[in-house]
């Protein structure tokens, strides 16, 4: 087994934002898909990654992990049988990469080649998400009920304390926890299971986007989209 080239040349570092679970609008799956490329580049095989990552047994184990992670997402958001999926996948993902990959570099914890590119990717992805959201959300409203906002979000306006609390949640639970859970763990293990080819990463981006949408099941169909 050999190593795959980065399926997204020129993007060797991470960007993206995490203002989704606490945001009043929907567009969750779309946002995840738009932000995924900058995270995919961090998941690409690094030069010093051991060859066992491409072994059949390793890929099989990654596939089992990805399926179980998907079940956890649906188990909380759709079936209401499990606690919130983000802390679960966050912890399991970090432990899994530490034990199976030998460290956290494979999940994206490494110094990028260019911090300027990181900022550019993040700013561009955020602008694209906001711009498309202004188009997608009104269109979705033509077919589905209004998006259900997170409980308590209407208390932000005129209440600095509540606003700071929500900001703390966004910068930790969403911006960090969700990115590790979905863009790091779930996307990475899915791509590994399929061989880490460009097609594998593309499928993993779509699959994790769909699951991320279901992570916002409480918002209704428009919020999932």
C-alpha positions as semicolon CSV with decimal commas, in nm:
position;residue;x (nm);y (nm);z (nm)
1;X;0,000;0,000;0,000
2;X;0,126;0,349;-0,083
3;X;0,047;0,696;0,030
4;X;-0,212;0,916;-0,138
5;X;-0,133;1,264;-0,255
6;X;-0,322;1,554;-0,104
7;X;-0,655;1,552;-0,293
8;X;-0,676;1,930;-0,266
9;X;-0,343;2,073;-0,384
10;X;-0,249;2,409;-0,240
11;X;-0,450;2,359;0,079
12;X;-0,217;2,217;0,339
13;X;-0,363;2,377;0,644
14;X;-0,691;2,424;0,823
15;X;-0,948;2,696;0,821
16;X;-1,318;2,707;0,883
17;X;-1,548;2,833;1,146
18;X;-1,774;2,679;1,404
19;X;-2,068;2,916;1,437
20;X;-2,327;2,658;1,344
21;X;-2,489;2,495;1,644
22;X;-2,542;2,828;1,817
23;X;-2,638;3,020;1,504
24;X;-3,005;3,107;1,455
25;X;-2,999;3,005;1,087
26;X;-2,972;2,659;0,936
27;X;-2,751;2,566;0,641
28;X;-2,563;2,312;0,854
29;X;-2,489;2,045;0,594
30;X;-2,412;2,304;0,327
31;X;-2,176;2,489;0,559
32;X;-1,997;2,169;0,650
33;X;-1,948;2,080;0,283
34;X;-1,812;2,426;0,202
35;X;-1,569;2,425;0,493
36;X;-1,456;2,066;0,448
37;X;-1,176;2,114;0,189
38;X;-0,952;2,310;0,424
39;X;-0,985;2,032;0,681
40;X;-0,940;1,756;0,424
41;X;-0,592;1,879;0,350
42;X;-0,493;1,828;0,713
43;X;-0,617;1,470;0,697
44;X;-0,407;1,382;0,392
45;X;-0,132;1,131;0,451
46;X;0,178;1,301;0,584
47;X;0,528;1,194;0,473
48;X;0,611;1,041;0,811
49;X;0,285;0,852;0,856
50;X;0,336;0,476;0,903
51;X;0,239;0,243;0,619
52;X;0,006;0,040;0,842
53;X;-0,251;0,319;0,803
54;X;-0,317;0,182;0,454
55;X;-0,342;-0,183;0,563
56;X;-0,667;-0,370;0,514
57;X;-0,717;-0,433;0,886
58;X;-0,657;-0,066;0,968
59;X;-0,906;0,043;0,702
60;X;-1,163;-0,205;0,830
61;X;-1,125;-0,075;1,185
62;X;-1,164;0,282;1,057
63;X;-1,482;0,181;0,875
64;X;-1,627;0,032;1,192
65;X;-1,542;0,348;1,382
66;X;-1,704;0,566;1,117
67;X;-2,025;0,361;1,123
68;X;-2,040;0,370;1,502
69;X;-1,979;0,746;1,499
70;X;-2,265;0,789;1,251
71;X;-2,488;0,583;1,480
72;X;-2,399;0,811;1,771
73;X;-2,496;1,119;1,567
74;X;-2,833;0,968;1,475
75;X;-2,877;0,816;1,820
76;X;-2,877;1,157;1,984
77;X;-3,033;1,385;1,724
78;X;-3,292;1,159;1,559
79;X;-3,359;0,865;1,787
80;X;-3,309;1,057;2,116
81;X;-3,145;0,754;2,273
82;X;-2,797;0,894;2,351
83;X;-2,645;1,206;2,508
84;X;-2,513;1,484;2,286
85;X;-2,284;1,340;2,019
86;X;-2,022;1,616;2,016
87;X;-1,851;1,544;2,353
88;X;-1,867;1,170;2,281
89;X;-1,707;1,192;1,937
90;X;-1,461;1,456;2,054
91;X;-1,320;1,234;2,329
92;X;-1,341;0,908;2,135
93;X;-1,185;1,069;1,829
94;X;-0,885;1,209;2,015
95;X;-0,828;0,883;2,203
96;X;-0,865;0,681;1,884
97;X;-0,613;0,888;1,690
98;X;-0,371;0,882;1,980
99;X;-0,385;0,504;2,012
100;X;-0,420;0,400;1,648
101;X;-0,226;0,672;1,466
102;X;0,035;0,742;1,730
103;X;-0,054;1,108;1,786
104;X;-0,280;1,397;1,699
105;X;-0,100;1,519;1,386
106;X;-0,317;1,288;1,174
107;X;-0,631;1,461;1,295
108;X;-0,492;1,806;1,215
109;X;-0,293;1,916;1,520
110;X;0,023;2,028;1,344
111;X;0,176;2,356;1,239
112;X;0,055;2,469;0,895
113;X;0,300;2,568;0,625
114;X;0,144;2,914;0,600
115;X;-0,067;3,091;0,862
116;X;-0,162;3,346;0,598
117;X;-0,320;3,073;0,392
118;X;-0,506;2,949;0,700
119;X;-0,660;3,293;0,754
120;X;-0,742;3,329;0,384
121;X;-0,915;2,990;0,368
122;X;-1,110;3,060;0,688
123;X;-1,220;3,406;0,576
124;X;-1,315;3,287;0,230
125;X;-1,511;2,989;0,357
126;X;-1,693;3,200;0,614
127;X;-1,784;3,463;0,354
128;X;-1,906;3,198;0,111
129;X;-2,114;3,030;0,380
130;X;-2,278;3,356;0,484
131;X;-2,343;3,459;0,125
132;X;-2,496;3,129;0,020
133;X;-2,697;3,121;0,341
134;X;-2,873;3,438;0,232
135;X;-2,985;3,249;-0,079
136;X;-3,047;2,899;0,055
137;X;-3,247;2,991;0,365
138;X;-3,516;3,198;0,185
139;X;-3,551;2,924;-0,077
140;X;-3,587;2,655;0,188
141;X;-3,857;2,863;0,359
142;X;-4,070;2,824;0,045
143;X;-4,095;2,450;0,100
144;X;-4,051;2,387;0,472
145;X;-4,153;2,545;0,804
146;X;-3,928;2,816;0,950
147;X;-3,602;2,706;1,104
148;X;-3,624;2,636;1,476
149;X;-3,359;2,841;1,656
150;X;-3,164;2,695;1,952
151;X;-3,343;2,735;2,282
152;X;-3,252;3,058;2,459
153;X;-3,099;3,235;2,161
154;X;-3,368;3,503;2,166
155;X;-3,236;3,617;2,504
156;X;-2,905;3,736;2,356
157;X;-3,020;4,076;2,230
158;X;-2,974;4,341;2,499
159;X;-2,818;4,098;2,744
160;X;-2,434;4,118;2,738
161;X;-2,392;3,839;2,993
162;X;-2,599;3,596;2,789
163;X;-2,420;3,705;2,472
164;X;-2,081;3,631;2,629
165;X;-2,204;3,292;2,748
166;X;-2,320;3,202;2,398
167;X;-1,992;3,326;2,255
168;X;-1,807;3,096;2,494
169;X;-2,024;2,805;2,380
170;X;-1,964;2,888;2,013
171;X;-1,586;2,916;2,056
172;X;-1,558;2,587;2,246
173;X;-1,845;2,346;2,184
174;X;-1,905;2,447;1,822
175;X;-1,583;2,594;1,688
176;X;-1,358;2,331;1,845
177;X;-1,572;2,037;1,954
178;X;-1,774;2,002;1,635
179;X;-1,471;2,046;1,410
180;X;-1,282;1,765;1,585
181;X;-1,591;1,542;1,596
182;X;-1,708;1,590;1,237
183;X;-1,425;1,734;1,024
184;X;-1,155;1,553;1,218
185;X;-1,278;1,218;1,346
186;X;-1,579;1,125;1,135
187;X;-1,448;1,259;0,805
188;X;-1,098;1,123;0,866
189;X;-1,202;0,770;0,957
190;X;-1,443;0,753;0,663
191;X;-1,168;0,856;0,422
192;X;-0,928;0,604;0,577
193;X;-1,180;0,324;0,540
194;X;-1,211;0,401;0,168
195;X;-0,837;0,420;0,103
196;X;-0,760;0,794;0,143
197;X;-0,787;0,858;-0,231
198;X;-0,928;1,187;-0,369
199;X;-1,259;1,009;-0,429
200;X;-1,252;0,874;-0,071
201;X;-1,206;1,224;0,069
202;X;-1,483;1,361;-0,153
203;X;-1,725;1,090;-0,036
204;X;-1,618;1,145;0,326
205;X;-1,686;1,519;0,290
206;X;-2,038;1,453;0,159
207;X;-2,112;1,184;0,420
208;X;-1,991;1,395;0,712
209;X;-2,188;1,691;0,573
210;X;-2,509;1,489;0,570
211;X;-2,448;1,369;0,924
212;X;-2,364;1,722;1,035
213;X;-2,698;1,830;0,894
214;X;-2,869;1,561;1,101
215;X;-2,674;1,698;1,395
216;X;-2,912;1,994;1,362
217;X;-3,222;1,777;1,333
218;X;-3,402;1,989;1,592
219;X;-3,406;2,283;1,347
220;X;-3,629;2,099;1,100
221;X;-3,567;2,023;0,729
222;X;-3,457;2,376;0,642
223;X;-3,215;2,382;0,933
224;X;-3,068;2,045;0,832
225;X;-3,008;2,176;0,480
